[in-house]
């Protein structure tokens, strides 16, 4: 259930989903920068980071 909610959050705010899933790290910054470049790359990266174990 937690992953499903994180995936939904990643569709709107990828950097927040990565922050919740992994904690503060450089990956959160990557997700934020990708979202600034275009929403779709940020969403793809956010979902990838959330689904990765």
Secondary structure, DSSP 8 states (H G I E B T S, - for coil): -HHHHHHHHHHH-HHHHHHHHH-SSHHHHHHHHHHHH-HHHHHHHHHHHHH--
